[in-house]
Amino acid sequence: MIYDALSQILDTTMYVSTLMQPGIDPHTYKASAGDLKQLKKADLVVYNGLNLEGKFSETLDEISKTDKALAVTKYLKESDLIYTDGTIPDPHIWFDLPLWQYCIRNTLDEILKRFQNQLSAQQIQFIEKNAEKYFLELTEAHHEALRKFAEIPQEQRVVITAHDAFNYFGRVYGVEVIGLQGISTASEFGLKDVVEMIHFITERKIPAIFIESTVSDHTVKAVIEGCKSKGHTLKLGGTLYSDALGPKGSGHHTLYGAFRHNVEMIYQSLKAGS
Ligand SMILES: [Zn+2]
């Protein structure tokens, strides 16, 4: 998501590359030797900062000592954050589009400040024009989501996903979101949880459950089977983008594309169930 924003906005004025490719789970990502070389060479390393890059944090800690690291979430206030797990803030802020835009705007300002001596007035103008387009698209997508979910009665706006990547999404778009796993894909989802989830879904007559592009789907399938044995048909709502965007050419390789895909999937399944 960070690469999508910065590569679109900075375009040819700066060289932007990403370590985590489409479909990669950031919670369990480990830096390779090639990555370390790239990190060393970079003038700036931009990352999430809310412990999203769990297995990567030691490397990032090292870099942050050199003032080369910039966390996009450092601009957020305590009240912006969601704590579902005691003291650890949920890192999945990108599906709250206004909050994400706030982070990217501040990150961009910091980048422009750091590199101001190396950029011409014309280049800065070009960057600002790209930024305007990026933010305008996300604002449109935000309003589209608000409009769509407003059509669904509040009590029916329940979404069940493979892991807790949609809490910020749920807060801003008024959707109750339940993840089968915790906020990191690294945590276990036990048999007891499956049984409880089947009970919950059957009671609430929830129409659909979603899998995610970066999470294994076998738990989701176990829940669907369990509901079936209790006489409740739980449909597979489709695949949502959670922690990674789609591959180039899929139309979902930008946050704009992936977000709109998610909204459409969720909207269609909730509408069918209402
Ligand atoms: Zn996640």
py3Dmol code that shows the C-alpha trace and the ligand (Angstrom):
import py3Dmol

protein = """\
ATOM      1  CA  MET A   1       0.000   0.000   0.000  1.00  0.00           C
ATOM      2  CA  ILE A   2       2.892   2.316   0.793  1.00  0.00           C
ATOM      3  CA  TYR A   3       4.626   1.455  -2.470  1.00  0.00           C
ATOM      4  CA  ASP A   4       1.400   2.070  -4.387  1.00  0.00           C
ATOM      5  CA  ALA A   5       1.048   5.560  -2.897  1.00  0.00           C
ATOM      6  CA  LEU A   6       4.663   6.652  -3.187  1.00  0.00           C
ATOM      7  CA  SER A   7       5.353   5.165  -6.616  1.00  0.00           C
ATOM      8  CA  GLN A   8       2.277   6.888  -8.047  1.00  0.00           C
ATOM      9  CA  ILE A   9       2.971  10.219  -6.379  1.00  0.00           C
ATOM     10  CA  LEU A  10       6.750  10.450  -6.717  1.00  0.00           C
ATOM     11  CA  ASP A  11       6.731   8.695 -10.100  1.00  0.00           C
ATOM     12  CA  THR A  12       9.948   9.385 -12.020  1.00  0.00           C
ATOM     13  CA  THR A  13      11.240  12.089  -9.679  1.00  0.00           C
ATOM     14  CA  MET A  14      12.599   9.488  -7.260  1.00  0.00           C
ATOM     15  CA  TYR A  15      13.332   5.784  -7.486  1.00  0.00           C
ATOM     16  CA  VAL A  16      10.740   3.917  -5.396  1.00  0.00           C
ATOM     17  CA  SER A  17      10.929   0.157  -4.890  1.00  0.00           C
ATOM     18  CA  THR A  18       9.204  -2.299  -2.563  1.00  0.00           C
ATOM     19  CA  LEU A  19      10.532  -5.352  -0.744  1.00  0.00           C
ATOM     20  CA  MET A  20       7.150  -7.018  -0.237  1.00  0.00           C
ATOM     21  CA  GLN A  21       5.551  -8.023  -3.536  1.00  0.00           C
ATOM     22  CA  PRO A  22       1.818  -8.617  -4.245  1.00  0.00           C
ATOM     23  CA  GLY A  23       0.370 -11.547  -2.293  1.00  0.00           C
ATOM     24  CA  ILE A  24       3.058 -11.417   0.402  1.00  0.00           C
ATOM     25  CA  ASP A  25       1.995 -11.588   4.058  1.00  0.00           C
ATOM     26  CA  PRO A  26       3.800  -8.741   5.872  1.00  0.00           C
ATOM     27  CA  HIS A  27       3.291 -10.262   9.358  1.00  0.00           C
ATOM     28  CA  THR A  28       5.542 -13.200   8.600  1.00  0.00           C
ATOM     29  CA  TYR A  29       7.862 -11.605   6.028  1.00  0.00           C
ATOM     30  CA  LYS A  30      11.574 -12.031   6.669  1.00  0.00           C
ATOM     31  CA  ALA A  31      14.193  -9.828   5.032  1.00  0.00           C
ATOM     32  CA  SER A  32      16.490 -11.578   2.539  1.00  0.00           C
ATOM     33  CA  ALA A  33      20.159 -10.764   1.990  1.00  0.00           C
ATOM     34  CA  GLY A  34      19.161  -8.867  -1.151  1.00  0.00           C
ATOM     35  CA  ASP A  35      16.662  -6.829   0.878  1.00  0.00           C
ATOM     36  CA  LEU A  36      19.325  -5.828   3.392  1.00  0.00           C
ATOM     37  CA  LYS A  37      21.513  -4.615   0.558  1.00  0.00           C
ATOM     38  CA  GLN A  38      18.658  -2.529  -0.844  1.00  0.00           C
ATOM     39  CA  LEU A  39      17.865  -1.117   2.599  1.00  0.00           C
ATOM     40  CA  LYS A  40      21.485  -0.131   3.054  1.00  0.00           C
ATOM     41  CA  LYS A  41      21.566   1.653  -0.298  1.00  0.00           C
ATOM     42  CA  ALA A  42      18.268   3.516   0.174  1.00  0.00           C
ATOM     43  CA  ASP A  43      18.114   7.171   1.207  1.00  0.00           C
ATOM     44  CA  LEU A  44      14.826   6.554   2.964  1.00  0.00           C
ATOM     45  CA  VAL A  45      12.949   3.470   4.180  1.00  0.00           C
ATOM     46  CA  VAL A  46       9.201   3.977   4.577  1.00  0.00           C
ATOM     47  CA  TYR A  47       7.238   1.385   6.543  1.00  0.00           C
ATOM     48  CA  ASN A  48       3.973   0.871   8.446  1.00  0.00           C
ATOM     49  CA  GLY A  49       5.340   1.210  11.960  1.00  0.00           C
ATOM     50  CA  LEU A  50       2.593  -0.435  14.031  1.00  0.00           C
ATOM     51  CA  ASN A  51       4.393  -3.735  14.265  1.00  0.00           C
ATOM     52  CA  LEU A  52       2.836  -4.891  10.988  1.00  0.00           C
ATOM     53  CA  GLU A  53       6.233  -6.032   9.781  1.00  0.00           C
ATOM     54  CA  GLY A  54       6.518  -8.386  12.762  1.00  0.00           C
ATOM     55  CA  LYS A  55       9.409 -10.594  11.677  1.00  0.00           C
ATOM     56  CA  PHE A  56      11.112  -7.620  10.122  1.00  0.00           C
ATOM     57  CA  SER A  57      11.108  -5.285  13.101  1.00  0.00           C
ATOM     58  CA  GLU A  58      14.674  -5.970  14.239  1.00  0.00           C
ATOM     59  CA  THR A  59      15.986  -4.915  10.846  1.00  0.00           C
ATOM     60  CA  LEU A  60      13.782  -1.817  10.920  1.00  0.00           C
ATOM     61  CA  ASP A  61      14.918  -0.991  14.462  1.00  0.00           C
ATOM     62  CA  GLU A  62      18.490  -1.001  13.215  1.00  0.00           C
ATOM     63  CA  ILE A  63      17.634   1.351  10.369  1.00  0.00           C
ATOM     64  CA  SER A  64      15.583   3.712  12.513  1.00  0.00           C
ATOM     65  CA  LYS A  65      18.725   4.451  14.540  1.00  0.00           C
ATOM     66  CA  THR A  66      20.186   6.025  11.394  1.00  0.00           C
ATOM     67  CA  ASP A  67      17.238   8.407  10.805  1.00  0.00           C
ATOM     68  CA  LYS A  68      16.632   6.710   7.466  1.00  0.00           C
ATOM     69  CA  ALA A  69      13.367   5.069   8.522  1.00  0.00           C
ATOM     70  CA  LEU A  70      10.009   6.793   8.317  1.00  0.00           C
ATOM     71  CA  ALA A  71       6.853   5.175   9.697  1.00  0.00           C
ATOM     72  CA  VAL A  72       3.690   6.324   7.935  1.00  0.00           C
ATOM     73  CA  THR A  73       1.650   5.835  11.123  1.00  0.00           C
ATOM     74  CA  LYS A  74       3.782   8.105  13.318  1.00  0.00           C
ATOM     75  CA  TYR A  75       1.424  11.017  12.613  1.00  0.00           C
ATOM     76  CA  LEU A  76      -1.602   9.264  14.123  1.00  0.00           C
ATOM     77  CA  LYS A  77      -3.047  10.202  17.511  1.00  0.00           C
ATOM     78  CA  GLU A  78      -3.794   7.629  20.193  1.00  0.00           C
ATOM     79  CA  SER A  79      -7.532   8.100  19.525  1.00  0.00           C
ATOM     80  CA  ASP A  80      -7.055   7.187  15.840  1.00  0.00           C
ATOM     81  CA  LEU A  81      -5.804   3.738  16.768  1.00  0.00           C
ATOM     82  CA  ILE A  82      -7.801   0.592  17.468  1.00  0.00           C
ATOM     83  CA  TYR A  83      -6.660  -1.759  20.218  1.00  0.00           C
ATOM     84  CA  THR A  84      -8.277  -5.166  19.879  1.00  0.00           C
ATOM     85  CA  ASP A  85      -5.530  -7.004  21.660  1.00  0.00           C
ATOM     86  CA  GLY A  86      -4.826  -5.083  24.867  1.00  0.00           C
ATOM     87  CA  THR A  87      -1.799  -2.885  24.386  1.00  0.00           C
ATOM     88  CA  ILE A  88      -0.895  -3.692  20.771  1.00  0.00           C
ATOM     89  CA  PRO A  89      -2.411  -1.301  18.224  1.00  0.00           C
ATOM     90  CA  ASP A  90      -3.978  -2.798  15.113  1.00  0.00           C
ATOM     91  CA  PRO A  91      -1.685  -1.946  12.151  1.00  0.00           C
ATOM     92  CA  HIS A  92      -4.270  -2.365   9.330  1.00  0.00           C
ATOM     93  CA  ILE A  93      -5.022   1.326   8.878  1.00  0.00           C
ATOM     94  CA  TRP A  94      -5.129   1.468   5.046  1.00  0.00           C
ATOM     95  CA  PHE A  95      -8.794   0.517   4.629  1.00  0.00           C
ATOM     96  CA  ASP A  96      -9.856   3.609   6.558  1.00  0.00           C
ATOM     97  CA  LEU A  97      -9.275   5.778   3.517  1.00  0.00           C
ATOM     98  CA  PRO A  98      -9.392   9.220   5.201  1.00  0.00           C
ATOM     99  CA  LEU A  99      -6.967   8.026   7.903  1.00  0.00           C
ATOM    100  CA  TRP A 100      -4.685   6.524   5.273  1.00  0.00           C
ATOM    101  CA  GLN A 101      -4.710   9.719   3.231  1.00  0.00           C
ATOM    102  CA  TYR A 102      -3.751  11.648   6.358  1.00  0.00           C
ATOM    103  CA  CYS A 103      -0.751   9.338   6.890  1.00  0.00           C
ATOM    104  CA  ILE A 104       0.370   9.551   3.263  1.00  0.00           C
ATOM    105  CA  ARG A 105      -0.039  13.347   3.113  1.00  0.00           C
ATOM    106  CA  ASN A 106       2.179  13.768   6.170  1.00  0.00           C
ATOM    107  CA  THR A 107       4.688  11.218   4.888  1.00  0.00           C
ATOM    108  CA  LEU A 108       4.842  13.040   1.568  1.00  0.00           C
ATOM    109  CA  ASP A 109       5.413  16.392   3.297  1.00  0.00           C
ATOM    110  CA  GLU A 110       8.283  14.847   5.232  1.00  0.00           C
ATOM    111  CA  ILE A 111       9.774  13.395   2.036  1.00  0.00           C
ATOM    112  CA  LEU A 112       9.520  16.755   0.250  1.00  0.00           C
ATOM    113  CA  LYS A 113      11.201  18.439   3.210  1.00  0.00           C
ATOM    114  CA  ARG A 114      14.037  15.937   3.294  1.00  0.00           C
ATOM    115  CA  PHE A 115      14.733  16.102  -0.432  1.00  0.00           C
ATOM    116  CA  GLN A 116      13.864  19.729  -1.118  1.00  0.00           C
ATOM    117  CA  ASN A 117      17.396  20.630  -2.149  1.00  0.00           C
ATOM    118  CA  GLN A 118      17.418  17.885  -4.757  1.00  0.00           C
ATOM    119  CA  LEU A 119      14.082  18.708  -6.362  1.00  0.00           C
ATOM    120  CA  SER A 120      13.302  21.450  -8.870  1.00  0.00           C
ATOM    121  CA  ALA A 121      10.189  23.616  -8.544  1.00  0.00           C
ATOM    122  CA  GLN A 122       8.854  21.844 -11.600  1.00  0.00           C
ATOM    123  CA  GLN A 123       9.374  18.422 -10.044  1.00  0.00           C
ATOM    124  CA  ILE A 124       7.606  19.494  -6.860  1.00  0.00           C
ATOM    125  CA  GLN A 125       4.702  20.757  -8.945  1.00  0.00           C
ATOM    126  CA  PHE A 126       4.574  17.409 -10.764  1.00  0.00           C
ATOM    127  CA  ILE A 127       4.592  15.504  -7.447  1.00  0.00           C
ATOM    128  CA  GLU A 128       1.780  17.638  -6.061  1.00  0.00           C
ATOM    129  CA  LYS A 129      -0.285  17.046  -9.184  1.00  0.00           C
ATOM    130  CA  ASN A 130       0.154  13.274  -8.816  1.00  0.00           C
ATOM    131  CA  ALA A 131      -0.728  13.524  -5.132  1.00  0.00           C
ATOM    132  CA  GLU A 132      -3.902  15.409  -5.933  1.00  0.00           C
ATOM    133  CA  LYS A 133      -4.985  12.662  -8.348  1.00  0.00           C
ATOM    134  CA  TYR A 134      -4.144   9.899  -5.844  1.00  0.00           C
ATOM    135  CA  PHE A 135      -6.089  11.571  -3.031  1.00  0.00           C
ATOM    136  CA  LEU A 136      -9.029  12.431  -5.268  1.00  0.00           C
ATOM    137  CA  GLU A 137      -9.437   8.791  -6.343  1.00  0.00           C
ATOM    138  CA  LEU A 138      -9.352   7.549  -2.761  1.00  0.00           C
ATOM    139  CA  THR A 139     -11.854  10.202  -1.687  1.00  0.00           C
ATOM    140  CA  GLU A 140     -14.192   9.005  -4.446  1.00  0.00           C
ATOM    141  CA  ALA A 141     -13.774   5.382  -3.348  1.00  0.00           C
ATOM    142  CA  HIS A 142     -14.460   6.423   0.251  1.00  0.00           C
ATOM    143  CA  HIS A 143     -17.745   8.108  -0.635  1.00  0.00           C
ATOM    144  CA  GLU A 144     -18.760   5.211  -2.848  1.00  0.00           C
ATOM    145  CA  ALA A 145     -18.273   2.810   0.093  1.00  0.00           C
ATOM    146  CA  LEU A 146     -20.272   5.036   2.453  1.00  0.00           C
ATOM    147  CA  ARG A 147     -23.104   5.215  -0.078  1.00  0.00           C
ATOM    148  CA  LYS A 148     -23.199   1.467  -0.669  1.00  0.00           C
ATOM    149  CA  PHE A 149     -23.121   0.366   2.965  1.00  0.00           C
ATOM    150  CA  ALA A 150     -25.796   2.917   3.893  1.00  0.00           C
ATOM    151  CA  GLU A 151     -28.183   0.837   1.750  1.00  0.00           C
ATOM    152  CA  ILE A 152     -27.748  -2.218   4.018  1.00  0.00           C
ATOM    153  CA  PRO A 153     -29.621  -2.249   7.357  1.00  0.00           C
ATOM    154  CA  GLN A 154     -27.154  -1.717  10.231  1.00  0.00           C
ATOM    155  CA  GLU A 155     -27.770  -5.081  11.958  1.00  0.00           C
ATOM    156  CA  GLN A 156     -27.013  -6.952   8.745  1.00  0.00           C
ATOM    157  CA  ARG A 157     -23.658  -5.309   8.169  1.00  0.00           C
ATOM    158  CA  VAL A 158     -21.552  -8.154   9.530  1.00  0.00           C
ATOM    159  CA  VAL A 159     -18.425  -9.404   7.790  1.00  0.00           C
ATOM    160  CA  ILE A 160     -16.413 -12.462   8.730  1.00  0.00           C
ATOM    161  CA  THR A 161     -12.897 -12.673   7.369  1.00  0.00           C
ATOM    162  CA  ALA A 162      -9.883 -14.910   7.782  1.00  0.00           C
ATOM    163  CA  HIS A 163      -7.908 -12.532  10.006  1.00  0.00           C
ATOM    164  CA  ASP A 164      -8.542  -9.202  11.732  1.00  0.00           C
ATOM    165  CA  ALA A 165      -7.478  -6.885   8.930  1.00  0.00           C
ATOM    166  CA  PHE A 166     -10.706  -4.932   8.653  1.00  0.00           C
ATOM    167  CA  ASN A 167     -11.239  -3.264  12.045  1.00  0.00           C
ATOM    168  CA  TYR A 168     -10.501   0.250  10.766  1.00  0.00           C
ATOM    169  CA  PHE A 169     -12.609  -0.486   7.707  1.00  0.00           C
ATOM    170  CA  GLY A 170     -15.445  -1.582   9.998  1.00  0.00           C
ATOM    171  CA  ARG A 171     -15.185   1.529  12.151  1.00  0.00           C
ATOM    172  CA  VAL A 172     -15.336   4.044   9.329  1.00  0.00           C
ATOM    173  CA  TYR A 173     -17.903   2.245   7.135  1.00  0.00           C
ATOM    174  CA  GLY A 174     -20.182   1.038   9.935  1.00  0.00           C
ATOM    175  CA  VAL A 175     -19.618  -2.675   9.356  1.00  0.00           C
ATOM    176  CA  GLU A 176     -19.190  -5.177  12.190  1.00  0.00           C
ATOM    177  CA  VAL A 177     -16.063  -7.146  11.340  1.00  0.00           C
ATOM    178  CA  ILE A 178     -15.051 -10.431  12.894  1.00  0.00           C
ATOM    179  CA  GLY A 179     -11.732 -12.078  12.113  1.00  0.00           C
ATOM    180  CA  LEU A 180     -11.135 -15.796  12.562  1.00  0.00           C
ATOM    181  CA  GLN A 181      -7.531 -15.151  13.504  1.00  0.00           C
ATOM    182  CA  GLY A 182      -6.201 -12.338  15.632  1.00  0.00           C
ATOM    183  CA  ILE A 183      -4.678  -9.175  14.206  1.00  0.00           C
ATOM    184  CA  SER A 184      -1.583 -11.042  13.099  1.00  0.00           C
ATOM    185  CA  THR A 185      -1.722 -14.063  10.817  1.00  0.00           C
ATOM    186  CA  ALA A 186       0.962 -15.587  13.012  1.00  0.00           C
ATOM    187  CA  SER A 187      -1.503 -16.404  15.822  1.00  0.00           C
ATOM    188  CA  GLU A 188      -3.280 -19.739  15.990  1.00  0.00           C
ATOM    189  CA  PHE A 189      -6.983 -20.335  15.503  1.00  0.00           C
ATOM    190  CA  GLY A 190      -7.943 -23.404  17.496  1.00  0.00           C
ATOM    191  CA  LEU A 191     -10.725 -25.966  17.278  1.00  0.00           C
ATOM    192  CA  LYS A 192     -12.592 -24.271  20.147  1.00  0.00           C
ATOM    193  CA  ASP A 193     -12.632 -21.023  18.176  1.00  0.00           C
ATOM    194  CA  VAL A 194     -14.022 -22.823  15.127  1.00  0.00           C
ATOM    195  CA  VAL A 195     -16.866 -24.298  17.193  1.00  0.00           C
ATOM    196  CA  GLU A 196     -17.685 -20.889  18.727  1.00  0.00           C
ATOM    197  CA  MET A 197     -17.582 -19.217  15.335  1.00  0.00           C
ATOM    198  CA  ILE A 198     -19.959 -21.794  13.807  1.00  0.00           C
ATOM    199  CA  HIS A 199     -22.368 -21.196  16.700  1.00  0.00           C
ATOM    200  CA  PHE A 200     -22.165 -17.421  16.264  1.00  0.00           C
ATOM    201  CA  ILE A 201     -22.694 -17.521  12.473  1.00  0.00           C
ATOM    202  CA  THR A 202     -25.607 -19.935  12.715  1.00  0.00           C
ATOM    203  CA  GLU A 203     -27.306 -17.854  15.465  1.00  0.00           C
ATOM    204  CA  ARG A 204     -26.901 -14.566  13.591  1.00  0.00           C
ATOM    205  CA  LYS A 205     -27.718 -16.184  10.205  1.00  0.00           C
ATOM    206  CA  ILE A 206     -24.691 -14.528   8.641  1.00  0.00           C
ATOM    207  CA  PRO A 207     -24.821 -15.086   4.870  1.00  0.00           C
ATOM    208  CA  ALA A 208     -21.184 -15.110   3.841  1.00  0.00           C
ATOM    209  CA  ILE A 209     -17.576 -15.478   4.922  1.00  0.00           C
ATOM    210  CA  PHE A 210     -14.535 -14.180   3.045  1.00  0.00           C
ATOM    211  CA  ILE A 211     -11.068 -15.501   2.436  1.00  0.00           C
ATOM    212  CA  GLU A 212      -8.087 -13.221   2.056  1.00  0.00           C
ATOM    213  CA  SER A 213      -5.378 -13.123  -0.538  1.00  0.00           C
ATOM    214  CA  THR A 214      -2.558 -13.451   1.993  1.00  0.00           C
ATOM    215  CA  VAL A 215      -4.093 -15.946   4.450  1.00  0.00           C
ATOM    216  CA  SER A 216      -4.554 -19.717   4.067  1.00  0.00           C
ATOM    217  CA  ASP A 217      -8.238 -20.607   3.605  1.00  0.00           C
ATOM    218  CA  HIS A 218      -8.501 -23.988   5.326  1.00  0.00           C
ATOM    219  CA  THR A 219     -10.021 -22.565   8.551  1.00  0.00           C
ATOM    220  CA  VAL A 220     -12.644 -20.705   6.531  1.00  0.00           C
ATOM    221  CA  LYS A 221     -13.566 -23.951   4.786  1.00  0.00           C
ATOM    222  CA  ALA A 222     -13.848 -25.758   8.142  1.00  0.00           C
ATOM    223  CA  VAL A 223     -16.301 -23.094   9.358  1.00  0.00           C
ATOM    224  CA  ILE A 224     -18.425 -23.411   6.183  1.00  0.00           C
ATOM    225  CA  GLU A 225     -18.581 -27.210   6.635  1.00  0.00           C
ATOM    226  CA  GLY A 226     -19.515 -26.817  10.300  1.00  0.00           C
ATOM    227  CA  CYS A 227     -22.369 -24.428   9.503  1.00  0.00           C
ATOM    228  CA  LYS A 228     -23.647 -26.811   6.820  1.00  0.00           C
ATOM    229  CA  SER A 229     -23.882 -29.643   9.366  1.00  0.00           C
ATOM    230  CA  LYS A 230     -26.039 -27.329  11.521  1.00  0.00           C
ATOM    231  CA  GLY A 231     -28.360 -26.589   8.617  1.00  0.00           C
ATOM    232  CA  HIS A 232     -27.086 -23.079   7.865  1.00  0.00           C
ATOM    233  CA  THR A 233     -25.756 -22.294   4.417  1.00  0.00           C
ATOM    234  CA  LEU A 234     -22.732 -20.058   4.711  1.00  0.00           C
ATOM    235  CA  LYS A 235     -21.584 -18.860   1.332  1.00  0.00           C
ATOM    236  CA  LEU A 236     -18.005 -18.171   0.409  1.00  0.00           C
ATOM    237  CA  GLY A 237     -18.196 -14.442  -0.342  1.00  0.00           C
ATOM    238  CA  GLY A 238     -14.979 -14.464  -2.338  1.00  0.00           C
ATOM    239  CA  THR A 239     -11.423 -13.316  -1.817  1.00  0.00           C
ATOM    240  CA  LEU A 240     -10.703  -9.957  -0.217  1.00  0.00           C
ATOM    241  CA  TYR A 241      -7.452  -8.094  -0.417  1.00  0.00           C
ATOM    242  CA  SER A 242      -6.239  -7.539   3.109  1.00  0.00           C
ATOM    243  CA  ASP A 243      -2.513  -7.107   3.713  1.00  0.00           C
ATOM    244  CA  ALA A 244      -1.319  -7.046   0.112  1.00  0.00           C
ATOM    245  CA  LEU A 245      -2.586  -5.644  -3.166  1.00  0.00           C
ATOM    246  CA  GLY A 246      -3.167  -7.667  -6.327  1.00  0.00           C
ATOM    247  CA  PRO A 247      -0.602  -8.345  -9.046  1.00  0.00           C
ATOM    248  CA  LYS A 248      -0.032  -5.848 -11.867  1.00  0.00           C
ATOM    249  CA  GLY A 249      -2.610  -6.242 -14.602  1.00  0.00           C
ATOM    250  CA  SER A 250      -5.300  -7.516 -12.195  1.00  0.00           C
ATOM    251  CA  GLY A 251      -6.844  -4.055 -11.848  1.00  0.00           C
ATOM    252  CA  HIS A 252      -6.378  -4.549  -8.107  1.00  0.00           C
ATOM    253  CA  HIS A 253      -2.707  -3.612  -7.920  1.00  0.00           C
ATOM    254  CA  THR A 254      -3.553  -0.203  -6.453  1.00  0.00           C
ATOM    255  CA  LEU A 255      -5.213   0.534  -3.119  1.00  0.00           C
ATOM    256  CA  TYR A 256      -7.983   2.223  -5.105  1.00  0.00           C
ATOM    257  CA  GLY A 257      -8.616  -0.944  -7.159  1.00  0.00           C
ATOM    258  CA  ALA A 258      -8.272  -3.392  -4.259  1.00  0.00           C
ATOM    259  CA  PHE A 259     -10.464  -1.305  -1.956  1.00  0.00           C
ATOM    260  CA  ARG A 260     -13.239  -0.994  -4.538  1.00  0.00           C
ATOM    261  CA  HIS A 261     -13.047  -4.744  -5.189  1.00  0.00           C
ATOM    262  CA  ASN A 262     -13.446  -5.447  -1.455  1.00  0.00           C
ATOM    263  CA  VAL A 263     -16.353  -3.037  -1.096  1.00  0.00           C
ATOM    264  CA  GLU A 264     -18.162  -4.553  -4.077  1.00  0.00           C
ATOM    265  CA  MET A 265     -17.642  -8.136  -2.779  1.00  0.00           C
ATOM    266  CA  ILE A 266     -18.887  -7.293   0.707  1.00  0.00           C
ATOM    267  CA  TYR A 267     -21.739  -5.155  -0.554  1.00  0.00           C
ATOM    268  CA  GLN A 268     -23.008  -7.857  -2.935  1.00  0.00           C
ATOM    269  CA  SER A 269     -22.930 -10.568  -0.287  1.00  0.00           C
ATOM    270  CA  LEU A 270     -24.656  -8.425   2.363  1.00  0.00           C
ATOM    271  CA  LYS A 271     -27.252  -7.289  -0.149  1.00  0.00           C
ATOM    272  CA  ALA A 272     -28.002 -10.888  -1.143  1.00  0.00           C
ATOM    273  CA  GLY A 273     -28.435 -11.784   2.525  1.00  0.00           C
ATOM    274  CA  SER A 274     -30.754  -8.881   3.382  1.00  0.00           C
TER     275      SER A 274
END
"""
ligand_1 = """\
1
ZN
Zn -2.756 -8.448 8.703
"""
view = py3Dmol.view(width=600, height=400)
view.addModel(protein, "pdb")
view.setStyle({"model": 0}, {"cartoon": {"style": "trace"}})
view.addModel(ligand_1, "xyz")
view.setStyle({"model": 1}, {"stick": {}})
view.zoomTo()
view.show()
